[in-house]
């Protein structure tokens, strides 16, 4: 499909009160083929948004349809799906923001004659994590254990609604980006918080495989998806996988094994580990990114190992000098030319 480079594009970006939405919207507003960017959220952005026009609105409210119609939006970038309750008021509020908010947004998109493209940031957590998983999930595969609650359940519901919208509006290019766990110096997420701990717990008897997406590549794939307008669902991750123990060594973190039944009692940011994070740290997950390269045409700059190496600069080592030397040697050996 030819790239959508015509002048006068109007973007609506949800979730601009958080860093991801704010930074993407600000970068998009600087693009020469973009006429204007409208950022939408229930709270004002916490930093500079440049030329982005901010509209204080709740996507759970039908008023979002008036914003899309009034501004003659042709592209919606949905970034307001949240992974943890945080300050939203608890799990019930989080689910309402994620699922009901997406339903209302898609209902508004349904009646917008100017709309030509929808980009949704999803996650590989939609595949879940279990002992029955394949070595690599492709986009056509279903989770071996359907998530029944939490963030993963929200994302499964959201993707179902997005597929329904795509069937009802075949004239709109709908792109779903299933992003691997995000990592980078500026990332604040459950997995990043896990590896920032002075002592990192691991599930006794398990060493799961992990894939990461660098924060810069996340902005890159969002920009690429908007620019090219390629429809479809795509796994997005850096090349390669690392085991949990390899990540801990490269970050020079002390680890402590905890039996699986007791791992759920480990404290995480003032609360318990989310269910989907406990499953990931037990069984791991790998995704195939062939479609990302061959159909979407995107190539991440950072591999999984590169991402961990860059993230390491933001954490202080907590292991002995000998362990640091071993971690450095391992990183150099695995990064050497074959």
Residue pairs with C-beta under 8 A, 6 or more apart in sequence:
1 173
1 228
1 229
1 230
1 231
3 227
3 228
3 229
4 116
4 117
4 226
4 227
4 228
4 229
5 33
5 227
6 33
7 32
7 33
7 35
8 33
8 35
9 33
9 34
9 35
9 74
9 75
10 34
10 35
10 36
10 37
10 38
10 71
10 72
10 73
10 74
10 75
10 114
11 25
11 28
11 34
11 36
11 37
11 38
11 73
11 74
11 75
11 76
11 77
11 226
12 37
12 38
12 40
12 67
12 68
12 71
12 73
12 75
12 76
12 77
13 21
13 24
13 25
13 28
13 37
13 38
13 39
13 40
13 52
13 77
13 79
14 21
14 40
14 41
14 59
14 76
14 77
14 78
14 79
14 80
14 101
14 105
15 21
15 40
15 41
15 78
15 79
15 80
15 81
15 82
16 22
16 25
16 39
16 40
16 41
16 45
16 49
16 52
16 54
16 79
17 41
17 42
17 43
17 44
17 45
17 46
18 41
18 46
18 79
18 80
18 82
19 46
19 47
19 186
19 188
20 79
20 121
20 218
21 39
21 41
21 45
21 79
21 80
22 39
22 45
22 46
22 47
22 49
23 219
24 77
24 79
24 219
24 222
24 223
25 37
25 39
25 49
25 52
26 48
26 49
26 50
26 51
26 52
27 219
27 223
28 34
28 37
28 77
28 223
28 226
29 36
29 37
29 49
29 50
29 51
29 52
30 50
30 51
31 223
36 51
36 53
36 71
37 51
37 52
37 53
38 52
38 53
38 54
38 55
38 67
38 71
38 73
39 45
39 49
39 52
39 53
39 54
39 55
40 54
40 55
40 57
40 59
40 64
40 67
41 54
41 56
41 57
41 80
42 56
42 57
42 58
43 56
44 54
44 56
45 52
45 54
55 67
57 63
57 64
57 67
58 64
58 101
59 80
59 101
59 102
59 104
59 105
59 108
60 96
60 97
60 100
60 101
60 104
61 104
62 104
62 107
62 108
64 104
64 105
64 108
65 107
65 108
65 111
65 112
67 73
67 108
68 76
68 108
68 109
68 112
68 114
68 115
69 111
69 112
69 114
72 114
73 112
73 114
73 115
74 114
74 115
74 116
74 117
75 115
75 116
75 117
75 118
75 119
75 226
76 105
76 109
76 115
76 117
76 118
76 119
77 119
77 121
77 222
77 226
78 102
78 105
78 118
78 119
78 120
78 121
79 121
79 222
80 97
80 101
81 98
81 102
81 120
81 121
81 122
81 154
81 155
81 158
82 88
82 94
82 97
82 98
82 151
83 123
83 151
83 189
83 190
83 274
84 94
84 151
84 189
84 190
84 274
85 91
85 93
85 94
88 94
88 97
91 150
94 151
94 154
95 154
98 151
98 154
98 155
98 157
98 158
99 154
99 157
99 158
99 161
102 158
102 161
102 162
103 161
106 118
106 161
106 162
106 164
106 165
109 115
109 118
109 165
109 169
109 172
110 165
110 168
110 169
115 169
115 172
116 171
116 172
116 173
116 229
117 172
117 173
117 174
117 175
117 226
117 229
118 162
118 165
118 172
118 173
118 174
118 175
119 175
119 177
119 222
119 225
119 226
120 158
120 159
120 162
120 174
120 175
120 176
120 177
121 177
121 179
121 218
121 222
122 155
122 158
122 159
122 176
122 177
122 178
122 179
122 233
123 151
123 152
123 155
123 178
123 179
123 180
124 137
124 178
124 179
124 180
124 181
124 211
124 235
124 237
124 285
124 287
125 147
125 151
125 152
125 155
125 276
125 280
126 143
126 147
126 152
126 155
126 156
126 159
126 178
127 133
127 137
127 141
127 143
127 285
127 287
128 143
128 144
128 145
128 146
128 147
128 152
128 276
128 279
128 285
129 208
129 276
129 279
129 280
129 282
129 283
129 284
129 285
130 143
130 144
130 145
130 279
130 283
131 283
132 144
132 145
133 144
133 283
133 285
134 141
134 144
135 286
136 286
136 287
136 288
137 235
137 285
137 286
137 287
137 288
138 235
138 287
138 288
138 290
138 291
139 178
139 232
139 233
139 234
139 235
139 288
139 291
143 156
146 156
147 153
147 156
147 276
149 275
150 274
150 275
150 276
151 274
151 276
152 275
152 276
159 176
159 233
162 174
162 176
165 172
165 174
166 172
166 174
166 231
173 229
173 230
173 231
174 231
175 225
175 229
175 230
175 231
175 232
175 233
175 234
175 296
176 232
176 233
176 234
177 221
177 222
177 225
177 234
177 236
178 233
178 234
178 235
178 236
178 287
179 213
179 218
179 221
179 236
179 237
180 211
180 212
180 213
180 235
180 236
180 237
180 238
180 287
181 189
181 191
181 210
181 211
181 212
181 213
181 280
182 189
182 191
182 192
182 212
182 213
182 214
182 215
182 218
183 189
183 191
183 192
183 195
183 212
183 213
183 214
183 215
183 307
183 308
183 311
184 192
184 214
184 215
184 216
184 307
184 310
184 311
185 215
185 310
185 311
185 313
185 314
186 215
186 314
187 215
187 311
190 268
190 269
190 273
190 274
190 277
191 277
191 280
192 311
193 268
193 269
194 200
194 268
194 273
194 277
194 281
195 247
195 248
195 251
195 253
195 311
195 315
196 314
196 315
197 253
198 253
198 254
198 318
199 253
199 254
199 255
199 256
199 318
200 248
200 251
200 253
200 254
200 255
200 256
201 255
201 256
201 257
201 258
201 263
201 266
202 244
202 245
202 248
202 255
202 256
202 257
202 258
202 281
203 257
203 258
203 259
203 260
203 263
203 281
203 282
204 257
204 258
204 259
204 260
205 257
205 260
206 244
206 260
206 281
206 282
206 283
207 243
207 244
207 245
208 243
208 244
208 280
208 281
208 282
208 283
208 284
208 285
209 241
209 242
209 243
209 284
209 285
209 286
210 241
210 242
210 243
210 244
210 247
210 280
210 284
210 285
210 304
211 237
211 238
211 240
211 241
211 285
211 286
211 287
211 304
212 237
212 238
212 304
212 307
212 308
213 236
213 237
213 238
213 300
213 302
213 307
214 238
214 300
214 301
214 302
214 306
214 307
214 310
216 301
216 302
217 236
217 238
217 300
217 301
217 302
218 236
220 298
220 300
220 301
221 236
221 292
221 296
221 298
221 300
224 296
224 297
224 298
225 296
225 298
228 296
228 297
230 295
230 296
230 297
232 291
232 295
232 296
234 289
234 291
234 292
234 295
234 296
234 298
235 287
235 288
235 289
235 291
235 292
236 289
236 292
236 298
236 300
237 287
237 289
237 292
237 300
237 304
238 300
238 302
238 303
238 304
238 306
238 307
239 289
239 300
239 303
239 304
240 303
240 304
240 305
241 284
241 286
241 304
242 250
242 304
242 305
242 308
243 284
244 281
244 284
245 255
246 330
247 308
248 255
249 323
249 326
249 327
249 330
250 305
250 308
250 309
250 312
250 327
250 330
250 331
251 308
251 311
251 312
251 315
251 317
251 327
252 312
252 315
252 317
252 318
252 319
252 323
252 324
252 327
253 315
253 317
253 318
253 319
254 318
254 319
258 266
260 282
263 273
263 278
263 281
263 282
264 272
264 273
264 278
265 272
266 272
266 273
268 274
268 277
273 281
292 298
293 299
302 310
305 331
305 334
305 335
309 331
317 324
319 327
